[in-house]
Amino acid sequence: MRISRKNLEGFVEKLFIKAGVDLSESSIIARILVWTDLIGRYTHGVKRVPILLKRFRKGLIKSPCNKQFEQKSSAVYSIDGKGGFGLFLGHIAMKKAIDVAEKQGVGLVTVRDSNFYGAGAYYVNLAAAQLKIGIALSNAFPKVVAHRGIKAVFGTNPISFSAPLQNKRAVLVDFSTSILAGATIREYAQENKKLPEGIAIDTDGFPIINPRKVDSGALLPFGEAKGYGLALIVEILAGVLTGAGISHEIASMFHDFENKGNIGHFFLTIDIKKFLSMDFYYKRMNQLVDIIKSSGNNSKFAEILIPGEKRWQFCDDQSKNGIQLDAQSISSLEKLAADFSVDIPWKAR
């Protein structure tokens, strides 16, 4: 089923408001989740509405969150999120980093005592839209082993990066530091598909191919020591430096309904105009893109895409034709609509 961005966003916003979430926070949360679906990152979009509202109603996410800003220097701020929605806190943190970079050349904002913040691509795209380079990092509940380890010590610890391109587009690099993201593992389980070997291991270090058993084991970092190193960098910057939880101090979003998330985020923006004129920057970026695009010389291989290019293709299609939602998402949203007496913007099945 396809639903217009406007209708889906309004519907999700009403669900959060009816659940008791602050009005301004509800608007931002809905915007982020729907934008995430718009670019085809369905695992981090409106599929997360049920679990987010469940944690909110259990008092594990606060709204309004009574966040506190603290200025550390002219270019550095920290936010105590007071247990609020990570989506809301991530949005205001990146907006602050953008504003600071406009004046100072760079802007750095950290967040502690937060929760799941969704797809990092959203935040770095905010920076790109304002002609900034953006970096966003977040730690998470531990699911990933260190290289040569057998017990999970890191979250999937995603890394997100953006650089603006012309025509209101951007390079969007957004990846987890595990071989597969946790959300992808859940999709394998829902579809009753086996995992390839080399994705996850049990507590004795043997491969797991049943995705439903991954929660009792752990995921492997991508590229062995390389992914481990990147996961550690994220844990230091988003966890240690921010004052947020680290490793097992972070609660599982899906399994721990006694403790708050305790997640940390790290946002960095760089004002391109402090280094180059935008015309010269775009000229150099176009040159780099052309070099990359022309590097394929064998018709057996598909076109070389710039990171984010596939997402913008999704965005163009779904902006025109509506956002595609699967049956499971529709069903869970219809149940929430009934629970909160919210009209659904599509014909009920």
N, C-alpha and C positions, 0 to 999 in steps of 0.2 A: 504494500500500500504506500502511495506517495501523498505527502501532506506538505502544504506550503510552509515555508520557514516562518512567516508571520503567524499563521494559525498555531503551529506547533509551539512556538516560543510563548505565545499568549496563554496557551493551555498549560504548559509546564509552570509558568509563572503563577497561574492561579492555584495549581496544586500546592506549591510551596507556601503561598499566602494562606490558603485554607488550613494548611497544617500548622500555621502559627509562626512561620518564618517572617522576619522583618520585610517590609514592602520593598525597600530599596535593594536589600540583599537578594530577595527573590528575583527581581528583575535582572540583576547581574548574573546570578546562577543560571537562570533560564537561557540567557543570551549565550553564555559559554557552552552549555551542554548542547544546545541546538546548533551553534556554529561548528562544534566538533562533529556532529552528524553531517552537517552540510559539506564538510570536506572529506567525508567518508571514514572518519575514525569512530565507527559505530560502537566499539568496545568501551569508549570513554564518554559517550554522549548520553542520551536520555535513558539508556539501559541502566544508568547508575541512579536514576531518580528513586526507585524503591528502597535501595540500601541507604541512600543519603537521608531519606525521610525516616526510615526506621531508626537510624542512629540519632537523628534529631529528636524524635519522639521519646527515645529512651534517655534523653538528657546528656548524650555523649557528644553532641555538637551544640554549641550555643548560638542563639540569635535573638536579639542583636548581641554581638559578641563583645562590645565595649573594648575594642582594640585600643592599644596604646602605641603611639609613635614615639621614638626617641632619636634625636639627632646626635650622631656620633662625630661628624665633621661636616664641612660644607657639601661634601658629595656622598656621605654615607649616613643611612638611616636604618634603624631596626624597628620591627613591629612585634609587640607581644599580642598574639592573636586571640588570647583568652578563650581558646577552644572553639573558635568560630569555623564557619565553612571555609575550607581551603580555596574554593573557587572564588569567593568574595575577597578573601585576604590576598590571594594571588593577583587579582585584578587591581586592587588599590595599590599593592606594592609595586607592580610594574608601571602603573600610571605615575606613581611618585618617582620611580627611577628615571622615567622618560622626562619628567619635568625638571629633575635635578640635572640630567645630562644636557638639557637645552642651555642651562646656565653655566655649568661647570665642565662640560665636555664629557664627563662620565657620571653615571649615577649608579649607586649600589644600595640595594635594600634587601635586608634579610627578614625572615619571618620565623617565629617559633610558636609553639603551642597551637598548631594548625591541624588540618585534616586533609584528606584526598583533594588534590587541586585539579584533577582532570588531565587533559592533554596540554603539555607544555607548549605545543605549537601555538595555542591561542595567545599566550602571553608574549612570546617573542614576535608574533605577527603584529601585536599592538605596537611594539617598538618599531618594526619595519614600516608600518603605516605612517609613523612620524619621522621617517628618514633617520632611524637609529639602527645600529646593530644591536641585537638583543640576545641575551643568554639567560636561560632559566634552568634551575636544578632543583630536584626534590628528592628527599630520602623517603623510605617507606618501610612497612613491616617486613622483617627479614624472611626472604624466600630463596636467597641465592648464596651459594657457598663461595668462600675464597678459593683461589686456584689451589688445587691439591687438598682442599678441605672436604669434609663430609657433612658438616652441620651448617645450616643457613645462618649467615651473619649479616647479610646486606639485603635491602629491598631490591627491587628491579632498578631502582635509582636512575630514572630517566634523565637524559641530557637533551636540551632543546636550544637551537641556535637559529637566528634569522639574519638575513642581509637583504635590504630592499632591492628590487628590480624595477624596471620601468613598467608602466601600465598597471600600477597598483598591485603588483605581484611581488613575491619575495622568495628567496631561497629559504626553505623551511627544513631544517634537519631536526628530527625528533625521534629518539630511539632509546630503548631500555638497554641496560648494561648486561642483562641476561640474554641467553641465546633466543628465548622467546619471552614475550611479556606475559605477566600473570593472567591478563584478560584473554590472551590467545589460548592459554592452557584451559581456561574455563570454557572457551568455545569448542575446543577438542572434546571436552567431557560432555558438553550438551549435545554434540553431534555423534557421540559414541565412536570417535576416531582414535586410533592408537597413535602415540607419539613416536617419532623416529628415535632410535638410540642416540645418545649424545646430547640430549636435552635436559634430562633430570636424572637424579640418582636417589637411592634409598639410604637409610642410615648406616648401611654397611658399605656404601659406595658403588653398589651395583645399579645398572641402568633401570629406569622406570619407563615403561611404555604405556601403562594405564594412566591417563591424565587424572583420574579420580584419586590416585594414590600419591600425587605430587605433594599435597598438603602435609603428608606424613614424612616426606623426604625433602628434597631441595632441587632448585634449578641450578644449572651451570652458567658461569659467566661466559659471554661470547669471546672467542679468541683467546681462551684460557687466561694467561697472565695479563693480556691487554685489557679485557673486559673487567677483570679483577681490579686492575689499577684504576680504571675509570670509575668503577663503583666506589672505590676507596676515596677518590677525589670528591665525588658527590657527597659521600658520608661526612667528610671533613668540612666541606663548605656549607652544606645544607643542615648538617647535624651538629657537629662539634662547634663550629664558629658561631652558629645562630643561638646556641643554648637550648635547642630542641632536643627531643629524644634521639638516642643513637641505638642502632641495632635492636636488641630485644626490649628496649625501653619504649618501643613503638607498638601500638596495638593493631591487631588484624582488623581490617575494615569489615570482613565478612564473618569472622568467627569469634571475636572478642566483644561481648556486649556488656562488659563490666568496666572497661577502661577507655578513656578518651584517646584519640589518635596520637597526639604528641609529636606530630610531623614538623619538619623544618623545610624552608624554601630559601633559595638564593637567586636574586635577580640583578643582572648587570646590563647596563645600556651604555653605548658609545655613540656620541654625536659625530656623524660622518663629516659634517660641515666644518668641524674644527680641524679637519685634516685635509680635505679636498673640497673643491666646488662640486656640487651634485652633478653637473654636466660631465666633469672629468671622471668622477666616480662611476657614473653610468657607462661612460665610454670604456673604462677599464673592465667593468663587470660584463658588458656585452662582449668584449674581446675574450674574456675568460670563458664565458658560456659558449662562444663560437668554437674555441679551441677544444672544449670538452665534447661538444656535440659532433664535431668533425673527426673525432678520434676513433669512431667505429668504421671499420673498413671491410667488414664481412657480412654479407647479406643474411647469413644464418642467424645473426644475433638481432634482437629487437633494438629499436631506437634507444639511444642513451638519453635518459631523463635527468634533469637537474633535480636535486632533492626538493620536494614540495610541488613539482610539476604535476604529478598525478593528483595531488590534493586539489590543486586549482582546477583541474579537469572535472573532478567531482563537484566542486563548487559551482562551476559554470552550468553543468548539467542540472544539478539539483536546485539551483536558484531559479532556473527556467521551468523545470518539470516537477518540482516538489521533492522533498526528502524521502528517501526510501526507508521504511521501517519494516522489520521482519515481524512474523506472527507473534513471536514471544514478547517482543517489545510492546506491540499493540495490546496484547492480552494483559500484561502487567500494568500498563498505563490505564486501561479500561477499569481494572480492579481498583486502582487508586482513585480514579474519577468517581466511582461508585462510593468509595469510603468517605470521600471529602465533598460529595455532592457537587462535582464540577462537570459541566457539559463537555462532551468530547467533540472535537472539531471534525469528526468524520462519521460516517454511517457505521453504527455498531454491527458487528458480525452476528 
